[in-house]
Every structure is written in C-alpha cells, then in structure tokens.
C-alpha cells in the first residue's frame, strides 16, 4: 500500500500524477496542517475522469 499510486474504484486503473480525478470523501472535522496527497490516499476514494464522464 505504501508508495503505490491510488486506483480508480470503478475500473481499477492506476491514477498517475497530473491526471484529473474525482475524490469522494467526508469533509474533515478538525483544522490543521496535513500532507494533502497522503490524506487523500488514506481518506478518499478516487474515480478517474473516464469513469466519471460515463453516463451509466
């Protein structure tokens, strides 16, 4: 899990840097400083742009 790029939850495609994605997650309660990429990987579910654009 550590050091791996996240995958799309619908098609399983590996998400690379500079790609457009939709991230489904809960809005955090607290305030504070955090590393964004790590927080998104731990708390979010990624959907690639191709899956998001599909009208199924």
Rosetta blueprint (number, residue, H / E / L):
1 X L
2 X L
3 X L
4 X L
5 X L
6 X L
7 X E
8 X E
9 X L
10 X L
11 X L
12 X L
13 X L
14 X E
15 X L
16 X L
17 X L
18 X L
19 X L
20 X L
21 X E
22 X E
23 X E
24 X E
25 X L
26 X L
27 X L
28 X L
29 X L
30 X L
31 X L
32 X L
33 X L
34 X L
35 X L
36 X H
37 X H
38 X H
39 X H
40 X H
41 X H
42 X H
43 X H
44 X L
45 X E
46 X E
47 X E
48 X E
49 X H
50 X H
51 X H
52 X H
53 X H
54 X L
55 X L
56 X L
